[in-house]
Every structure is written in C-alpha cells, then in structure tokens.
Amino acid sequence: MKELKRHAPFWILIYIVWTYIKSNSGEHLETFLIINLFNVAVYMTAYYSLMYVYIPFYFRTEKYVFFTISLILTSILLYLFMQVNDIIWFHKLGEWEVEAISLNQYLRRVIQYYSPAMILLAWESHMNSINEQKRIQELENEQLTTELKFLKAQLNPHFLFNTLNNLYAQVITESGKAPGMILQLSGIFDYVLYKSQKKTVPLTEEIDIIEHFLALEKIRYGDRLEVKLDAAGDLSVPISPLLFLSLVENAFKHGVRKDIEKAIVKIEINEKNDEVLCRVWNTKSNSHKAKREGHRDGLGLSNIRRQLAITYPNTHSIQIEETEKSYCVEVSIKIEL
C-alpha cells in the first residue's frame, strides 16, 4: 500500500501523457480516458510482477530460465488482454480497425508495457542505492562515535587514578593541600563525565581543565616540576573535548619520570584565523625503559592520532620533534565554524 501511494504520481503522469498522445490532442478524449485506465493497469501489472515476484524469486535466486519463461508468459497474457480490450473499445469508436495479431505487434506492445516498468525500476534502484549509502554512512558515523567515546574513556582513568592516590596520601598526612586537590579533582570529574560527551566545547573550557590538571600535578611533584601554560587568540572557538588535555597528559606520562631531576613541561595554545595550534614540549628521560616505551609508540599518542582522524579527518596536522633531552608534539587544527 505504501508503494502504491509513493508511485501514484508516476502512474498518474503516465496516464495523462498516454491519454493525450492516443487521443490526438483531444479527439475522442472520453473514450481514451477509459481505454488508458486499462493501459495503466497493464503497466502496473508489468512493474509489480517484476518487482515483487519475478526479480526476488527467480532473478535474484539465479533461476534465469524460470525468470525468462515467466516474463514471456506474462507478456503474452497482457498482450492478449489488451488485444481484446482494443477490439471492444475500437469497435465502439467505429473509426479504427484493430491490428491483427502478429509478432511485430506483440514486440511493440511488450516494449510499450514494460517501458514504464523499466523507468520505475531504474528510479527505485537509484533511490535504494542512495538510501543504502546513507544507511552505511549512518552506521559508520555511529561506529566512529562509539570508537571516539572508547578512546576518551581510555585517556581519562590514567591521571584520575594517580590523582586519587596522591589525594589519599595527602589526607593520610593531614596535609592542607587536600581541600584544594578535591576542588580541582571535582572540576576534572565534571568535565570528563559530562562536558566531554559533547561534540565540541569552547577552547577556554579545555584550557580551564588543563589548568586543573596542572594544579594537581604541581601538588604531586612539588618543586621538581616546572610548568608553563600560554594561551592566546580567540579562546571561544569550538574544539573537541579532551583532545589537548590528552596531549598534556601524554607529556606528563613520559616527560615527568623519577629519573628526571628537573622536569619541565611547556604548553602553548594559540588561535589565529580559525586555526588552533597546540604545542606541548617536555623533558625526556634517558632511561632504557623510557626509550623502549617512548612517546612515538605509546598508547596515548596513538589514541590522540585516532581521535584527530575521527573528529578532524581532513583539517588537522600533527608534528613531532624529538631530541636527546626533549620531546615536542604540535597539533594544528583548522576550525570550521
């Protein structure tokens, strides 16, 4: 029933055009209005028998012999039906003689009957192809969204776990730093649990959460850590949440190790002409273990690359500069407003 409603404009158009052609621009219009009701019924029979019987049951199941025989038998029946119909109505008009049954006439009629069916089948095939592409795209988008959430979930627990351990130590020793840590941690939890689920957040919010993170790390490492954060430009531009925080976390994971006497982390975030540049520089450990793990092969950086590929597939770049004593990751993103 839905198919008939959807196809109704097509069949009405066929009926009007064919009636106009057969009636010689108005002659015997009333008679041809009736005759072409039968014509359209034949066209519809040709289409729906193909669409819902012969193609699905014979053609798609590779029963080509049955498919061919069914088409021939149906076309013969339709031809005979219309031949009888012409005899009845043309006889009433008294001006036309019905053509005798012949192979040539049969072939012309078959082409006539199945031409609308072929047009409609081609259109339906085209629309189905478009809908299938949309469905595949929606599935891919859902898959990418799920993967992105998974990547974010992998990035969050690392520093939260370390911070909770540090907070526990501060509480045990009755340190006055514990209340401040709880306040900073609550801000991180709010961002990670709620704001990070959004597609984008203002850049200023990402910077705020980085500052929360840095405050906690300063408490954790004390004077052994030197941190510098500079931000400039329009900080209201939208950015994918947790992306830059992940870069900072990765720098701390690899660049603030116990064997580094003075750990330094420098963060620069600049916006200019709808392009955001985040540069994270950190000292590097010289231990063999750290070299084996490495920034370049680490899970953190791999996740960052994947997150960039999903959220900014054609509008980002990532560059890595590594020396004997330092490591720097620079991410550039073109913001499409």
Secondary structure as GFF3:
##gff-version 3
##sequence-region A 1 337
A	DSSP	alpha_helix	2	22	.	.	.	ID=ss1
A	DSSP	alpha_helix	29	49	.	.	.	ID=ss2
A	DSSP	pi_helix	50	59	.	.	.	ID=ss3
A	DSSP	alpha_helix	64	93	.	.	.	ID=ss4
A	DSSP	alpha_helix	103	172	.	.	.	ID=ss5
A	DSSP	alpha_helix	178	193	.	.	.	ID=ss6
A	DSSP	three_ten_helix	195	197	.	.	.	ID=ss7
A	DSSP	beta_strand	201	202	.	.	.	ID=ss8
A	DSSP	alpha_helix	203	221	.	.	.	ID=ss9
A	DSSP	three_ten_helix	222	224	.	.	.	ID=ss10
A	DSSP	beta_strand	225	232	.	.	.	ID=ss11
A	DSSP	beta_strand	238	239	.	.	.	ID=ss12
A	DSSP	alpha_helix	243	255	.	.	.	ID=ss13
A	DSSP	beta_strand	263	272	.	.	.	ID=ss14
A	DSSP	beta_strand	275	283	.	.	.	ID=ss15
A	DSSP	alpha_helix	288	293	.	.	.	ID=ss16
A	DSSP	alpha_helix	299	311	.	.	.	ID=ss17
A	DSSP	beta_strand	316	322	.	.	.	ID=ss18
A	DSSP	beta_strand	326	334	.	.	.	ID=ss19
###
